[in-house]
């Protein structure tokens, strides 16, 4: 079995962390006016975008796993 690439691991952990944050934010949103003047659809989009944005940023920032035969 081959090792999982660092980028995949970091992106997965970032998505997990964002999911936990999403659960906390969702609980916070149970209070009316939690996001102040933002309309509900905008607040929803901000919350829904959190996991994919965290996964993308984590995967983008993580180093590529070197494999034998790559590079010099």
Secondary structure, DSSP 8 states (H G I E B T S, - for coil): -----HHHHHHHHHHHHHHHHHHHHHHHTTSTTTTTTS-HHHHHHHHHHHHHHHHHHHHHHS-----TTS--
